[in-house]
Amino acid sequence: MAEEQVRYYILFANYEQGLSLHDLLDQEGIPNRIAPAPRAIQGELSCGMSLLIQPEALEATRDCIRRHHAPHHAIVPLAGQIKPRRDRYC
């Protein structure tokens, strides 16, 4: 069985914080994707939105957050949240 890849989810108290950080990361060329907050961590002050960050972009993301004092709730590592064989609709 293949090892599950760890991805990092950035949680926010509201959508404005998430969209603001998404724009900052895009401006700096740091790969990120808007995603629903996984159910396993959704209850912790999350608005339901998260940014999905790959492990190789984690340090650049943390640096961007520090430099811009970007508000966020937490950065949470989770494995196995992406199911490549599920049905795709977009």
C-alpha positions in Angstrom: 0.0 0.0 0.0 1.4 3.4 -0.9 2.1 5.9 1.8 -0.4 8.7 2.0 0.9 12.1 1.2 0.7 14.8 3.8 -0.9 18.1 2.7 -1.2 21.2 4.8 -4.5 23.1 5.3 -4.5 26.7 6.4 -7.7 27.5 8.4 -9.3 30.9 8.8 -11.9 32.5 11.1 -13.6 34.0 8.0 -13.6 33.9 4.2 -12.0 37.4 3.9 -8.9 36.2 5.7 -8.7 33.2 3.4 -9.1 35.1 0.2 -6.6 37.7 1.3 -3.9 35.1 1.9 -4.8 33.3 -1.3 -4.2 36.6 -3.2 -0.9 37.2 -1.4 0.4 33.7 -2.1 -0.6 34.0 -5.8 1.2 37.3 -6.0 4.4 35.7 -4.7 4.0 32.6 -7.0 3.5 30.2 -4.1 1.2 27.4 -5.2 -2.0 27.1 -3.2 -5.6 26.0 -3.7 -8.9 27.0 -2.1 -10.5 23.9 -0.6 -13.2 23.0 1.9 -11.8 22.5 5.4 -11.6 18.8 6.0 -14.2 17.4 8.3 -11.6 16.2 10.7 -10.5 19.7 11.6 -13.6 21.8 10.6 -14.8 22.4 14.1 -11.9 24.4 15.3 -12.9 28.0 14.7 -12.9 27.4 10.9 -15.2 29.2 8.6 -15.3 26.0 6.4 -12.8 27.3 3.9 -9.1 26.4 3.8 -6.1 26.9 1.6 -4.4 23.6 0.5 -0.6 23.8 0.5 1.8 21.2 -0.7 4.7 20.2 1.7 7.3 21.8 -0.6 5.6 25.2 -0.4 5.2 25.2 3.4 8.2 27.2 4.4 7.6 29.9 1.7 4.0 30.1 2.8 5.0 30.6 6.5 7.4 33.2 5.4 4.8 35.1 3.4 2.4 34.9 6.4 5.1 36.4 8.7 6.1 39.2 6.4 2.6 40.3 5.7 1.2 39.6 9.2 -1.6 37.7 7.4 -4.3 36.5 9.9 -5.1 32.8 10.0 -6.2 30.3 12.6 -3.8 27.4 12.1 -1.8 25.4 9.6 -2.8 21.7 10.0 -1.0 18.7 8.4 -3.3 15.9 7.3 -2.7 12.8 5.2 -5.1 10.9 3.0 -7.6 13.7 2.4 -7.3 13.6 -1.4 -8.9 10.6 -3.1 -7.5 10.4 -6.6 -10.1 7.7 -7.7 -13.2 9.6 -6.7 -15.6 10.9 -9.3 -14.6 14.3 -10.7 -17.1 16.9 -11.8 -14.9 19.8 -12.8 
